[in-house]
């Protein structure tokens, strides 16, 4: 594995040593509903993730076998999305996470995050190669299946609601309402419902605001630009809880320039 780029911002506020990790866990994981791990090594892997040391988090998680699938797949997906500029390496990251998630689904079918991080990395992979190309490869059906499974197991999984809302919005944007609805089951009303649910569940999460804005723009374009801008502004005014949220906010700020 090539050496990953370091987290480019100050992470002094994102250190969760000792008991601080458990005390902060509910806030850190309000979006993915991941339970606090019993294994000390997995606790440390999550500390590395929250601090932005994504490659070390993956390596330590993989040493724990598939028990570490959630932190490994989240760290890989976030790193590839925000910090890997090389398209080939980015694709490799997503593919490695997808393969790990497929194994996790087989071993832990009742774990919502086995399914969610499968869908998350498939979705990011689709964006990296183009949504239309991914749909032709049959990726859309796999994403939908995994997100539905995650939400059936954990209806309050805000990140899965966000992802499902974006699934509907992106398909409608690329192939239209008619083809999107008939062929892929995509729906404007479902997109809005899931994005609104995510924001209600996690009003302090930057990504819930950002993706709501993205979804609105995909569905309505310039007609909703003021609302989209408002959502982006709200995201950038939030205090990041960890390295991932810092990257979310910095990405929103870059889009607003």
C-alpha positions in Angstrom: 0.0 0.0 0.0 1.3 3.4 -0.9 1.9 6.0 1.8 -1.2 8.1 2.3 -1.2 11.8 2.6 -1.3 13.2 6.1 -4.2 15.1 7.6 -3.4 18.7 6.6 -4.9 20.6 9.5 -4.3 21.0 13.2 -5.7 18.0 15.0 -5.0 19.0 18.5 -8.7 19.3 19.3 -9.3 15.8 17.9 -7.3 13.7 20.4 -9.4 11.3 22.4 -7.0 9.6 24.8 -8.0 7.4 27.6 -11.6 7.7 28.8 -12.2 10.7 26.7 -13.1 8.5 23.7 -15.9 6.7 25.5 -17.1 10.0 27.0 -17.3 11.6 23.5 -18.5 8.5 21.7 -22.2 9.4 21.4 -21.4 12.7 19.8 -18.7 11.3 17.5 -20.9 8.5 16.3 -24.3 10.1 16.2 -24.3 9.8 12.4 -23.3 6.1 12.0 -24.6 4.6 15.3 -21.5 2.5 15.7 -21.4 0.9 19.1 -18.4 1.5 21.4 -15.9 -1.3 20.7 -14.8 -3.6 23.5 -11.4 -4.4 22.1 -8.7 -1.9 23.2 -7.0 -2.1 19.7 -10.2 -1.1 18.0 -10.6 1.8 20.4 -7.2 2.9 19.4 -8.0 2.5 15.7 -11.0 4.8 16.2 -8.8 7.3 18.1 -6.5 7.4 15.1 -9.5 7.8 12.8 -10.9 10.7 14.7 -7.5 12.4 14.8 -7.1 12.1 11.1 -4.4 9.4 11.0 -6.4 7.4 8.5 -3.7 5.0 7.3 -2.6 3.9 10.7 -6.3 3.5 11.7 -6.8 1.1 8.8 -3.7 -0.9 9.5 -4.6 -1.3 13.1 -8.2 -2.2 12.3 -7.1 -4.8 9.8 -4.9 -6.4 12.4 -8.1 -7.1 14.3 -9.6 -9.0 11.3 -13.1 -8.2 10.1 -14.0 -7.0 13.6 -12.4 -3.8 12.5 -14.3 -3.4 9.3 -16.3 -0.3 10.2 -13.3 1.9 11.2 -11.2 0.5 8.3 -13.9 1.2 5.8 -14.8 4.6 7.1 -11.2 5.7 7.3 -10.5 4.5 3.8 -13.6 6.1 2.3 -13.0 9.5 4.0 -9.3 9.5 3.1 -10.0 8.7 -0.6 -12.8 11.2 -0.8 -10.9 14.2 0.6 -7.1 13.6 0.6 -6.2 11.3 -2.3 -5.8 13.4 -5.5 -4.6 10.5 -7.7 -7.6 9.0 -9.5 -6.1 5.6 -9.7 -5.1 5.4 -6.1 -8.5 6.8 -5.1 -10.2 4.0 -7.0 -8.0 1.4 -5.4 -8.9 2.7 -1.9 -12.6 2.5 -2.7 -12.3 -1.0 -4.2 -10.4 -2.2 -1.2 -13.1 -0.9 1.2 -15.8 -2.4 -1.0 -14.1 -5.8 -0.9 -13.7 -5.6 2.9 -17.3 -4.6 3.3 -18.5 -7.5 1.2 -16.7 -9.9 3.6 -18.1 -8.1 6.6 -21.7 -8.5 5.2 -21.1 -12.2 5.0 -19.7 -12.4 8.5 -21.8 -9.8 10.2 -25.1 -9.7 8.3 -26.9 -8.1 11.3 -24.4 -5.2 11.7 -25.9 -2.1 10.0 -22.4 -0.7 9.3 -21.4 -3.8 7.3 -24.0 -2.7 4.8 -23.7 1.0 5.2 -20.0 1.2 4.6 -20.4 -1.1 1.6 -22.9 1.4 0.2 -20.8 4.4 1.2 -17.7 3.3 -0.6 -19.7 2.0 -3.6 -21.3 5.5 -3.8 -18.0 7.3 -3.6 -16.5 4.9 -6.2 -19.5 5.7 -8.5 -18.8 9.4 -8.2 -15.2 8.9 -9.0 -15.8 7.0 -12.2 -19.1 8.8 -13.1 -22.6 8.0 -11.9 -23.8 7.0 -15.4 -20.9 4.5 -15.9 -21.5 3.1 -12.4 -25.2 2.6 -13.1 -24.3 0.7 -16.3 -22.1 -1.6 -14.2 -25.1 -2.3 -11.9 -23.6 -0.5 -8.9 -26.9 1.4 -8.3 -28.8 -1.7 -7.3 -26.0 -2.8 -4.9 -26.0 0.6 -3.2 -29.8 0.6 -2.8 -29.8 -2.9 -1.4 -27.1 -2.2 1.2 -28.6 1.1 2.3 -32.0 -0.5 2.7 -30.5 -3.2 4.8 -28.6 -0.7 7.0 -31.8 1.3 7.6 -33.9 -1.8 8.3 -31.4 -2.8 11.0 -30.9 0.8 12.3 -33.7 3.2 11.3 -31.9 6.1 13.0 -28.7 5.8 11.0 -28.4 9.4 9.8 -25.5 8.8 7.4 -27.4 6.0 5.7 -30.4 8.4 5.3 -28.1 11.0 3.8 -26.6 8.4 1.4 -30.0 7.1 0.4 -31.3 10.7 -0.2 -28.3 11.4 -2.4 -28.8 8.1 -4.3 -32.2 9.2 -5.4 -31.1 12.8 -6.2 -28.1 11.7 -8.2 -30.0 9.2 -10.3 -32.7 11.8 -11.1 -30.0 14.3 -12.0 -28.3 12.0 -14.3 -31.1 10.1 -16.1 -34.2 12.1 -15.3 -37.3 11.4 -13.2 -39.0 9.0 -15.6 -36.1 6.7 -16.3 -34.8 7.1 -12.8 -38.1 6.1 -11.3 -38.9 3.2 -13.6 -35.5 1.7 -13.9 -33.9 2.5 -10.5 -36.8 3.4 -8.2 -35.5 6.9 -7.7 -37.9 9.5 -6.4 -37.7 13.2 -5.7 -40.0 12.8 -2.6 -37.9 10.0 -1.3 -34.7 12.0 -1.7 -36.1 14.9 0.3 -37.5 12.6 3.0 -34.2 10.9 3.6 -32.2 14.1 3.5 -34.6 15.8 5.9 -34.5 12.8 8.2 -30.7 12.9 8.4 -30.7 16.6 9.2 -33.3 16.1 12.0 -31.3 13.2 13.5 -27.9 15.0 13.3 -28.4 18.8 13.2 -24.9 19.3 14.4 -23.3 17.2 11.7 -21.8 19.3 8.8 -22.2 16.6 6.3 -26.0 16.5 6.9 -26.2 20.1 5.9 -23.8 19.8 3.0 -25.4 16.8 1.4 -28.9 18.2 1.9 -27.6 21.2 -0.1 -26.1 19.0 -2.7 -29.3 17.0 -3.1 -31.4 20.2 -3.5 -29.1 21.4 -6.2 -29.2 18.1 -8.1 -33.0 18.1 -7.9 -33.8 21.8 -8.4 -30.7 23.5 -9.7 -30.5 27.3 -9.5 -34.1 27.5 -8.3 -32.9 26.4 -4.8 -29.6 28.2 -4.8 -30.4 30.4 -1.9 -31.4 27.5 0.2 -28.3 25.5 -0.9 -26.1 28.4 0.1 -27.8 28.7 3.4 -27.2 25.0 4.2 -23.5 25.3 3.2 -23.2 28.4 5.4 -24.8 26.5 8.3 -22.3 23.6 7.8 -19.3 25.9 7.9 -20.4 27.6 11.1 -20.5 24.3 13.0 -17.6 23.3 15.3 -16.0 20.1 13.9 -16.0 17.2 16.4 -13.1 15.3 14.7 -10.9 15.2 11.6 -13.6 13.9 9.3 -15.9 16.8 10.2 -13.0 19.3 9.7 -12.6 17.8 6.2 -16.3 18.1 5.5 -16.3 21.8 6.5 -13.2 22.6 4.6 -14.7 21.0 1.5 -17.8 23.1 1.9 -15.7 26.3 2.2 -13.8 25.4 -0.9 -17.1 24.9 -2.8 -18.3 28.4 -1.7 -15.2 30.2 -3.0 
